[in-house]
Amino acid sequence: MVQMETAADVGRDQVFRVEGHGIDPIPDAERHGSAKDVFWLWFGSNLTFTYVINGALAVAFGLSFWQATAVVVIGGLSFFVIGAAGLSGVRTGTATLVISRAAFGVRGNWPAGLLNWVVSIGYTIVNTVVGTLALDALDALFADLGWSAGHASRALALFVTLALTFAVALWGHATVQFAERWMAYALALGFAGLLVFVLPGADTAAPAAGPGAAGWSLAFVVMLAGPFSYLPMPADYTRYLPRTTSLKALTWSGALGGFLSSVALGVAGVAAATQADMTDAVAGAEGLLPGWFQPLFLALILGGSVTNSIITLYSSSLNLQVLGIPWSRARAIVISAAVTALGSLGALFLTDFTTSLLAFLSLLIIVFAPWGGVFLADMVLRRCAYDSDALHAGPGGGYWYRSGWHPAGIVALLVGMLFAALTCDSELWTGPLVAPLGGADLTLLGAAVSAIVYVLLARRSVTPARP
């Protein structure tokens, strides 16, 4: 549990008090906690029904139970990268999207920062809507008793989900960690029950026709979209840790947290999809459960949506500060919350949610994969040693480069995004190279392409900063 320490110990980072820090570097005197805090953050935030949907989508793409399970496990292993990326926060005491100025330049970081903010808000909307849809199913249970709220049930669910998410994210870092840990206890027990009811009936027989290259590639894109979307966030939650925190402990703690929850729920989705129609994932999974467990199941969906939305909403407020909004983190989060509310209303009442979700997950990787490739390559070249002052400096600073732009980072990002766009197969866009590749979606390789290009362009100029 996050300790209720004195102001002298942790400065302005206390549970149930509005955090005073934003993207400004955290002083050593205010650093606290340990690597195990990162475990609970990633474990709790990934106990979300979205992974059940992702597992079900893998089966919908034509994969068998065991094939889809393998994709889920490989996707979970990507949290080792997320865990390791948190070391940059320990070294600099600031947010990930400040640190990425080293790779793209102070001004060059702005376009990618804006896109990352849009996608983080998008993921917050996705999880908010998933939680809201749970009350639609609960409304059906109430209808058996002679009462149905209709659209009012969706409005109520949306309000409750947004209110819980906003309150925790507004308080800030310490409260986010506190909430993620204690909600994880309850959610883990509940989702364990889901696995007990769903796994025994799974159909493990292989389908008559194989998934083909298109099925495999789409399954990987959907499964890795979640972990990739976290790449602009790890340092946000490690910047308060003492500088002595080890890379090994940080990596294993973060990786195990995200791996355990995402894989468990992904496998539950795979198992459910072999037994029921998961077009409406909430209703499909609910039909496999005993009647007495169904209200608890719906509560789990709501709770999981909140835990995931908390971290994306919190990081979005830091992101707005990176973009130059001259407000405190607590004030900036109001903008993100308002956009989330409007987007959720649109997703609930104006569009087909399943189609929108698939299109969103398929497209966001065009941005995140190449961005992540450049950021991680830069971190490796620098050995995670940055000039902390230069990260916050303007003209004349070490990361100003050419008029605020780092040519190597920008070129590598654009090349990676071009490759990803050419090989993307989604509802909204199909790249011209998809058909020649037999329907395969190679969007994920945009990360490798951008990383290779960046290393080739920057290997002689990018070096670790001196202490």
GISUL-V487655 format. One record per residue. RES is the residue in three letters. PSI is psi in degrees with one decimal (NA if undefined). D_LAST is the distance of its C-alpha to the last C-alpha in whole Angstrom. Layout:
res={RES/RES}
psi={PSI/PSI}
d_last={D_LAST/D_LAST}
This chain:
res={MET/VAL/GLN/MET/GLU/THR/ALA/ALA/ASP/VAL/GLY/ARG/ASP/GLN/VAL/PHE/ARG/VAL/GLU/GLY/HIS/GLY/ILE/ASP/PRO/ILE/PRO/ASP/ALA/GLU/ARG/HIS/GLY/SER/ALA/LYS/ASP/VAL/PHE/TRP/LEU/TRP/PHE/GLY/SER/ASN/LEU/THR/PHE/THR/TYR/VAL/ILE/ASN/GLY/ALA/LEU/ALA/VAL/ALA/PHE/GLY/LEU/SER/PHE/TRP/GLN/ALA/THR/ALA/VAL/VAL/VAL/ILE/GLY/GLY/LEU/SER/PHE/PHE/VAL/ILE/GLY/ALA/ALA/GLY/LEU/SER/GLY/VAL/ARG/THR/GLY/THR/ALA/THR/LEU/VAL/ILE/SER/ARG/ALA/ALA/PHE/GLY/VAL/ARG/GLY/ASN/TRP/PRO/ALA/GLY/LEU/LEU/ASN/TRP/VAL/VAL/SER/ILE/GLY/TYR/THR/ILE/VAL/ASN/THR/VAL/VAL/GLY/THR/LEU/ALA/LEU/ASP/ALA/LEU/ASP/ALA/LEU/PHE/ALA/ASP/LEU/GLY/TRP/SER/ALA/GLY/HIS/ALA/SER/ARG/ALA/LEU/ALA/LEU/PHE/VAL/THR/LEU/ALA/LEU/THR/PHE/ALA/VAL/ALA/LEU/TRP/GLY/HIS/ALA/THR/VAL/GLN/PHE/ALA/GLU/ARG/TRP/MET/ALA/TYR/ALA/LEU/ALA/LEU/GLY/PHE/ALA/GLY/LEU/LEU/VAL/PHE/VAL/LEU/PRO/GLY/ALA/ASP/THR/ALA/ALA/PRO/ALA/ALA/GLY/PRO/GLY/ALA/ALA/GLY/TRP/SER/LEU/ALA/PHE/VAL/VAL/MET/LEU/ALA/GLY/PRO/PHE/SER/TYR/LEU/PRO/MET/PRO/ALA/ASP/TYR/THR/ARG/TYR/LEU/PRO/ARG/THR/THR/SER/LEU/LYS/ALA/LEU/THR/TRP/SER/GLY/ALA/LEU/GLY/GLY/PHE/LEU/SER/SER/VAL/ALA/LEU/GLY/VAL/ALA/GLY/VAL/ALA/ALA/ALA/THR/GLN/ALA/ASP/MET/THR/ASP/ALA/VAL/ALA/GLY/ALA/GLU/GLY/LEU/LEU/PRO/GLY/TRP/PHE/GLN/PRO/LEU/PHE/LEU/ALA/LEU/ILE/LEU/GLY/GLY/SER/VAL/THR/ASN/SER/ILE/ILE/THR/LEU/TYR/SER/SER/SER/LEU/ASN/LEU/GLN/VAL/LEU/GLY/ILE/PRO/TRP/SER/ARG/ALA/ARG/ALA/ILE/VAL/ILE/SER/ALA/ALA/VAL/THR/ALA/LEU/GLY/SER/LEU/GLY/ALA/LEU/PHE/LEU/THR/ASP/PHE/THR/THR/SER/LEU/LEU/ALA/PHE/LEU/SER/LEU/LEU/ILE/ILE/VAL/PHE/ALA/PRO/TRP/GLY/GLY/VAL/PHE/LEU/ALA/ASP/MET/VAL/LEU/ARG/ARG/CYS/ALA/TYR/ASP/SER/ASP/ALA/LEU/HIS/ALA/GLY/PRO/GLY/GLY/GLY/TYR/TRP/TYR/ARG/SER/GLY/TRP/HIS/PRO/ALA/GLY/ILE/VAL/ALA/LEU/LEU/VAL/GLY/MET/LEU/PHE/ALA/ALA/LEU/THR/CYS/ASP/SER/GLU/LEU/TRP/THR/GLY/PRO/LEU/VAL/ALA/PRO/LEU/GLY/GLY/ALA/ASP/LEU/THR/LEU/LEU/GLY/ALA/ALA/VAL/SER/ALA/ILE/VAL/TYR/VAL/LEU/LEU/ALA/ARG/ARG/SER/VAL/THR/PRO/ALA/ARG/PRO}
psi={142.5/127.7/141.8/85.3/168.2/162.6/-32.5/-28.2/-44.0/12.8/-120.9/19.6/84.5/150.7/134.7/25.3/139.0/123.9/131.8/-24.3/153.1/-117.6/-0.8/145.9/137.2/121.2/151.6/-34.2/-19.8/4.9/143.9/171.5/-175.0/174.6/-28.3/-22.7/-33.1/-33.0/-50.2/-32.0/-51.3/-29.7/-49.5/-42.1/-18.4/7.8/62.7/144.8/-15.5/-36.4/-31.4/-43.6/-42.9/-43.4/-40.1/-37.0/-35.7/-39.9/-38.8/-26.4/-0.5/2.3/147.7/175.0/-49.3/-36.3/-45.4/-37.1/-39.0/-41.4/-40.7/-44.7/-43.9/-41.2/-39.9/-32.0/-20.1/-15.0/-13.7/-35.7/-42.4/-43.6/-44.5/-34.6/-19.7/-17.1/-29.8/-32.6/-37.9/-41.8/-34.4/-23.3/21.0/-179.8/159.4/-43.4/-5.8/-43.0/-33.8/-8.7/-28.0/-31.3/-32.9/-10.8/156.6/-45.5/-38.0/-22.2/-19.4/-49.2/-44.3/-36.3/-39.3/-45.0/-40.3/-36.6/-43.3/-45.3/-36.8/-38.9/-39.5/-43.1/-35.3/-40.3/-44.2/-50.4/-34.9/-41.9/-39.2/-44.1/-38.8/-38.1/-23.6/-34.3/-22.6/-42.5/-37.3/-32.7/-35.1/-35.6/-40.5/-31.0/-31.7/-22.9/4.8/12.1/130.9/131.5/-11.3/-136.0/-22.2/-30.5/-39.6/-42.2/-41.0/-45.5/-42.3/-43.5/-46.4/-45.9/-45.7/-39.4/-45.5/-44.3/-47.5/-41.2/-47.5/-45.7/-34.4/-43.4/-40.2/-163.0/-55.0/-41.3/-35.1/-48.0/-41.2/-48.2/-41.5/-39.5/-47.7/-32.4/-30.3/-37.7/-51.1/-43.8/-38.1/-41.9/-44.1/-45.4/-25.2/-38.3/-39.5/-44.7/-40.8/-38.4/-29.5/-39.4/-43.9/-29.1/6.3/139.1/107.8/4.4/147.1/144.2/159.9/-39.7/139.4/163.5/-25.2/175.8/-38.6/-44.7/-46.0/-47.7/-41.5/-37.6/-42.5/-39.8/-47.7/-42.1/-33.0/-9.0/-40.4/-58.6/-41.0/-32.9/-16.3/-9.7/-32.6/12.4/-24.4/-43.8/-23.3/-29.1/4.3/-2.5/-16.8/-8.4/147.2/149.8/-19.9/-4.1/130.6/149.1/-40.7/-48.3/-40.3/-44.8/-48.2/-37.8/-49.1/-41.6/-46.1/-39.0/-53.2/-36.4/-49.6/-48.1/-43.8/-39.7/-43.1/-46.8/-33.0/-42.9/-37.1/-41.1/-40.0/-48.0/-41.5/-38.7/-21.2/-4.6/-21.4/162.8/116.2/23.2/-45.9/97.2/-37.8/-49.5/-39.0/-47.0/-37.3/-35.3/-16.2/-1.2/151.3/152.5/-37.9/-23.3/-16.2/-44.8/-38.2/-39.1/-43.6/-35.4/-35.4/-40.8/-44.9/-46.3/-41.4/-35.6/-38.9/-44.7/-38.3/-39.5/-28.7/-48.6/-34.8/-36.8/-40.9/-47.2/-32.3/-30.4/-36.7/-37.9/-40.5/-35.3/-38.2/-36.2/-7.1/6.1/121.9/47.6/163.2/163.2/-41.6/-34.0/-36.7/-30.3/-20.8/-37.4/-48.1/-40.6/-39.8/-43.8/-39.7/-43.6/-44.6/-42.7/-38.3/-40.3/-42.9/-43.3/-34.0/-38.8/-9.2/-17.4/164.6/118.7/-42.8/-45.6/-41.9/-40.4/-47.7/-44.1/-40.9/-49.3/-35.0/-33.8/-33.1/-25.0/-21.0/-32.4/-49.4/-37.9/-53.5/-40.4/-46.3/-36.5/-44.6/-46.5/-45.6/-38.6/-41.1/-40.9/-39.3/-44.5/-36.6/-5.0/34.4/28.9/108.0/157.8/99.0/-39.0/-40.2/-27.9/-25.8/5.6/159.2/-140.0/136.6/-14.5/164.0/-20.2/24.4/-30.6/-124.2/100.4/31.3/2.0/136.9/103.2/-41.5/-44.3/-42.2/-45.3/-45.8/-41.1/-46.5/-39.2/-44.0/-41.7/-37.1/-45.8/-44.9/-41.4/-37.8/-25.7/15.4/137.2/98.8/175.7/-31.5/-21.4/132.4/118.9/152.7/-15.6/-5.0/-48.7/-47.9/-24.1/11.2/23.1/2.9/140.7/109.8/26.0/-39.0/-30.2/-7.2/-30.8/-45.3/-40.4/-48.3/-36.9/-43.9/-45.0/-41.4/-43.4/-42.2/-37.1/-29.0/0.3/-25.6/-20.7/-24.3/116.6/159.4/142.2/145.7/144.0/NA}
d_last={33/31/31/32/30/30/29/27/25/24/25/27/26/30/33/35/34/32/28/27/24/24/21/19/16/17/16/15/18/20/19/21/23/23/23/27/27/26/29/31/30/30/33/35/34/36/39/40/44/42/41/45/46/44/45/49/48/47/50/52/50/53/50/52/51/49/48/46/45/43/41/41/39/37/36/35/32/30/29/27/25/25/23/21/20/19/16/14/16/14/11/11/14/17/19/20/21/19/16/19/19/16/19/22/21/21/25/25/24/27/30/28/27/31/32/30/31/35/35/33/36/38/37/38/41/42/41/43/46/46/46/49/51/51/53/56/57/57/59/61/62/63/65/67/68/69/66/64/62/61/59/58/56/54/53/53/50/48/48/47/45/43/43/42/39/38/39/36/33/34/33/30/27/29/32/31/30/33/35/34/34/38/39/38/40/44/43/42/46/47/46/47/50/50/49/52/55/53/52/56/58/55/57/55/58/56/58/60/58/55/52/51/48/48/48/46/43/44/44/40/39/41/39/35/36/35/32/30/31/28/25/25/24/22/19/22/23/20/18/19/18/16/13/14/17/17/18/21/22/21/23/26/27/26/28/31/32/32/34/36/38/38/39/42/43/43/45/47/48/49/51/53/53/55/58/58/57/54/54/54/51/52/56/56/54/56/59/58/57/60/61/60/56/56/55/52/51/51/49/47/46/46/43/41/41/40/37/36/36/34/31/32/33/30/28/30/30/26/27/29/26/24/27/28/30/30/31/29/29/32/34/33/34/37/37/36/39/41/41/41/44/46/44/46/49/49/48/51/54/54/52/53/50/50/50/47/45/45/45/42/40/41/40/36/35/36/33/30/31/29/27/25/26/23/21/21/21/18/16/17/16/12/12/12/8/9/8/10/11/13/14/17/17/20/22/19/16/14/16/19/20/24/26/23/24/22/25/24/24/27/29/28/29/32/33/32/34/37/37/37/40/42/42/42/45/46/48/47/46/47/45/48/46/47/51/50/48/51/49/46/43/40/38/35/34/33/30/30/31/28/26/27/28/24/23/26/25/21/20/20/18/15/12/9/6/4/0}
